[in-house]
Amino acid sequence: MSKHPNIPICQLSEAWVEYRWSTMRFLTVTRDGFILQLSFSSEATAYLQAMGLPTRPQESSVSGIECVNDSSDTGIKRITVDLRKLQKNILQQVLPDAAINYDLENKIQEHLTAPKTEAFKEDNKRKEIKAINPIISPKKDHTEPGTKENDNTQFRLLGLSSTVYESDGSKELLAANEESARDIRESIQLFHSTVHDKAQPAHRVKTLKQSSSSSLETGDAMKMQPLYAVDKAYENRQKYDIQMKKRNLVMQVYNNKIQAKSNVQGFHEEKRKHVKEQNEKDSIIFQQDIEQNQLTRLNFIKTAKQRQKQFSQEKQQKASEHSFVKEFNAQHTSVSNTLLKHDRMLKSGAKTQEKIRFVQSLKENEEKQKSLLKCLKEHRRLTLQIENSAEKEALNSVVLENALDRLQEARGHVASIKVQQVTAAPMFKIPVNQPVSKTMCNI
């Protein structure tokens, strides 16, 4: 177990930036592989509270950090840091480009940092072990388990044989990350140093009086005494002149105030006189206006009465005229309505008579057309009957002539056949029962 004053605690949490310089003397660090143990004493907690710094890390900001209070009376706080979990968060905050390929590099690192055989471990127990991440866990010398530790340590872990790891290809990248982290720590330190700096007092320029007093104190008092007296006289004269100017200014202001008061009083007197005269004039004008208003009011009342009387007469005349016109219109409308009604009755009677005559004429024409049509039909029937009988007689004569012609042809044909001699025998028997045609029967 050993103290580690150069551990970058500002990387553990953003709220622990101030711990790097103020709590190093109260901090004890122990490392076992990837597990980092930090122990705070009660003095560190009191110091942090006095400085106004937080006494606990922000557990929600960084994963892999656990803070546990000791249950004993010593008041020791122990912080457990898992460097494997913390490495990913730091790389993502400081180097975003390197955090993208973190998973791939972690697989390569696990493949390259596979533990060797037990024989290889026993041969290399006392060699120096190189850390995988120099940003989080700097180099540390490991001695044999039998060597003595520091007696001032307040926390101890059970010692086990540590695993040997080989360096991987990301060593240069981690070195660059360490340099960037160092720059960040320096910038944070510069910020806190500028904040806590005190303001310097302003430079004051010495006056003539201060210079003269300083010269008197140095031993030149006798030589500078006449000059100091002259300076004092000039200073008194200047003060007297200033007092006289102030006195004259006060007297002038007092005289101006008195003059202003007198001017104000005169102005008020003139204003009172002018107001009185104006009030008298206004009262006279007001009385004249009242008399004039009374006269105009009386004249207006007379004219209003005359107009009202004339208006009433005109209203009565218009009412009589309106009643006469109303009666005349009523009589005229009644007469005109009766005349119009009589005219309408005459016109309607004439129209009905005309319609009756028109209907009767239509009926007569229809009857005449019916009788004419009947006569035409009878005449047509008779003509058709005569034509049919004539056509039947002509057809019968034609049929009879055709039958007679065929009969004569048949008789001639039979006679010709009888005359001819038979030269050949018939091939088939002639049927006895032969059909007789209708023409032959008719004959």
RAGI-V832874 format. One record per residue. RES is the residue in one small letter. SS is DSSP state (~ for helix, > for strand, _ for the rest). PHI is phi as a letter, one per 40 degrees, with the letter a starting at -180 (999 if undefined). Layout:
res: (RES | RES)
ss: (SS | SS)
phi: (PHI | PHI)
//
This chain:
res: (m | s | k | h | p | n | i | p | i | c | q | l | s | e | a | w | v | e | y | r | w | s | t | m | r | f | l | t | v | t | r | d | g | f | i | l | q | l | s | f | s | s | e | a | t | a | y | l | q | a | m | g | l | p | t | r | p | q | e | s | s | v | s | g | i | e | c | v | n | d | s | s | d | t | g | i | k | r | i | t | v | d | l | r | k | l | q | k | n | i | l | q | q | v | l | p | d | a | a | i | n | y | d | l | e | n | k | i | q | e | h | l | t | a | p | k | t | e | a | f | k | e | d | n | k | r | k | e | i | k | a | i | n | p | i | i | s | p | k | k | d | h | t | e | p | g | t | k | e | n | d | n | t | q | f | r | l | l | g | l | s | s | t | v | y | e | s | d | g | s | k | e | l | l | a | a | n | e | e | s | a | r | d | i | r | e | s | i | q | l | f | h | s | t | v | h | d | k | a | q | p | a | h | r | v | k | t | l | k | q | s | s | s | s | s | l | e | t | g | d | a | m | k | m | q | p | l | y | a | v | d | k | a | y | e | n | r | q | k | y | d | i | q | m | k | k | r | n | l | v | m | q | v | y | n | n | k | i | q | a | k | s | n | v | q | g | f | h | e | e | k | r | k | h | v | k | e | q | n | e | k | d | s | i | i | f | q | q | d | i | e | q | n | q | l | t | r | l | n | f | i | k | t | a | k | q | r | q | k | q | f | s | q | e | k | q | q | k | a | s | e | h | s | f | v | k | e | f | n | a | q | h | t | s | v | s | n | t | l | l | k | h | d | r | m | l | k | s | g | a | k | t | q | e | k | i | r | f | v | q | s | l | k | e | n | e | e | k | q | k | s | l | l | k | c | l | k | e | h | r | r | l | t | l | q | i | e | n | s | a | e | k | e | a | l | n | s | v | v | l | e | n | a | l | d | r | l | q | e | a | r | g | h | v | a | s | i | k | v | q | q | v | t | a | a | p | m | f | k | i | p | v | n | q | p | v | s | k | t | m | c | n | i)
ss: (_ | _ | _ | _ | _ | _ | _ | _ | ~ | ~ | ~ | _ | _ | ~ | ~ | ~ | _ | _ | ~ | ~ | ~ | ~ | _ | ~ | ~ | ~ | > | > | > | > | > | > | _ | _ | > | > | > | > | > | > | _ | ~ | ~ | ~ | ~ | ~ | ~ | ~ | ~ | ~ | ~ | _ | _ | _ | _ | _ | _ | _ | _ | _ | _ | _ | _ | _ | > | > | > | > | > | _ | _ | _ | _ | _ | _ | _ | > | > | > | > | > | > | ~ | ~ | ~ | ~ | ~ | ~ | ~ | ~ | ~ | ~ | ~ | ~ | _ | ~ | ~ | ~ | ~ | ~ | _ | ~ | ~ | ~ | ~ | ~ | ~ | ~ | ~ | ~ | ~ | ~ | _ | _ | _ | _ | _ | ~ | ~ | ~ | ~ | ~ | ~ | _ | _ | _ | _ | _ | _ | _ | _ | _ | _ | _ | _ | _ | _ | _ | _ | _ | _ | _ | _ | _ | _ | _ | _ | _ | _ | _ | _ | _ | _ | _ | _ | _ | _ | _ | _ | _ | _ | _ | _ | _ | _ | _ | _ | _ | _ | _ | ~ | ~ | ~ | ~ | ~ | ~ | ~ | ~ | ~ | ~ | ~ | ~ | ~ | ~ | ~ | ~ | ~ | ~ | ~ | ~ | ~ | ~ | ~ | ~ | ~ | ~ | _ | _ | _ | _ | _ | _ | _ | _ | _ | _ | _ | ~ | ~ | ~ | ~ | ~ | ~ | ~ | ~ | ~ | ~ | ~ | ~ | ~ | ~ | ~ | ~ | ~ | ~ | ~ | ~ | ~ | ~ | ~ | ~ | ~ | ~ | ~ | ~ | ~ | ~ | ~ | ~ | ~ | ~ | ~ | ~ | ~ | ~ | ~ | ~ | ~ | ~ | ~ | ~ | ~ | ~ | ~ | ~ | ~ | ~ | ~ | ~ | ~ | ~ | ~ | ~ | ~ | ~ | ~ | ~ | ~ | ~ | ~ | ~ | ~ | ~ | ~ | ~ | ~ | ~ | ~ | ~ | ~ | ~ | ~ | ~ | ~ | ~ | ~ | ~ | ~ | ~ | ~ | ~ | ~ | ~ | ~ | ~ | ~ | ~ | ~ | ~ | ~ | ~ | ~ | ~ | ~ | ~ | ~ | ~ | ~ | ~ | ~ | ~ | ~ | ~ | ~ | ~ | ~ | ~ | ~ | ~ | ~ | ~ | ~ | ~ | ~ | ~ | ~ | ~ | ~ | ~ | ~ | ~ | ~ | ~ | ~ | ~ | ~ | ~ | ~ | ~ | ~ | ~ | ~ | ~ | ~ | ~ | ~ | ~ | ~ | ~ | ~ | ~ | ~ | ~ | ~ | ~ | ~ | ~ | ~ | ~ | ~ | ~ | ~ | ~ | ~ | ~ | ~ | ~ | ~ | ~ | ~ | ~ | ~ | ~ | ~ | ~ | ~ | ~ | ~ | ~ | ~ | ~ | ~ | ~ | ~ | ~ | ~ | ~ | ~ | ~ | ~ | ~ | ~ | ~ | ~ | ~ | ~ | ~ | ~ | ~ | ~ | ~ | ~ | ~ | ~ | ~ | ~ | ~ | ~ | ~ | ~ | ~ | ~ | ~ | ~ | ~ | ~ | ~ | ~ | ~ | _ | _ | _ | _ | _ | _ | _ | _ | _ | _ | _ | _ | _ | _ | _ | _ | _ | _ | ~ | ~ | ~ | ~ | ~ | _)
phi: (999 | a | c | b | c | b | c | c | c | c | c | c | a | c | c | b | c | c | c | c | b | c | b | c | c | b | b | b | b | b | b | b | g | c | b | b | b | b | b | b | c | c | c | c | c | c | c | c | c | c | c | g | c | c | c | b | c | c | c | c | c | b | c | g | b | b | b | b | c | c | c | c | c | c | g | c | b | b | b | b | b | c | c | c | c | c | c | c | c | c | c | c | c | c | b | c | c | c | c | c | c | c | c | c | c | c | c | c | c | c | c | c | c | c | c | c | c | c | c | c | c | c | c | b | c | c | c | c | c | c | c | c | b | c | c | c | b | c | c | a | c | b | b | c | c | c | c | c | c | c | c | c | c | b | a | a | b | c | c | b | c | c | c | c | b | c | c | b | c | c | c | c | c | c | c | c | c | c | c | c | c | c | c | c | c | c | c | c | c | c | c | c | c | c | c | c | c | c | c | c | c | c | c | b | c | c | c | c | c | c | c | c | c | c | c | c | c | c | h | b | c | c | c | c | c | c | c | c | c | c | c | c | c | c | c | c | c | c | c | c | c | c | c | c | c | c | c | c | c | c | c | c | c | c | c | c | c | c | c | c | c | c | c | c | c | c | c | c | c | c | c | c | c | c | c | c | d | c | c | c | c | c | c | c | c | c | c | c | c | c | c | c | c | c | c | c | c | c | c | c | c | c | c | c | c | d | c | c | c | c | c | c | c | c | c | c | c | c | c | c | c | c | c | c | c | c | c | c | c | c | c | c | c | c | c | c | c | c | c | c | c | c | c | c | c | c | c | c | c | c | c | c | c | c | c | c | c | c | c | c | c | c | c | c | c | c | c | c | c | c | c | c | c | c | c | c | c | c | c | c | c | c | c | c | c | c | c | c | c | c | c | c | c | c | c | c | c | c | c | c | c | c | c | c | c | c | c | c | c | c | c | c | c | c | c | c | c | c | c | c | c | c | b | b | c | c | c | a | c | c | c | c | c | b | c | b | c | c | c | c | c | c | c)
//
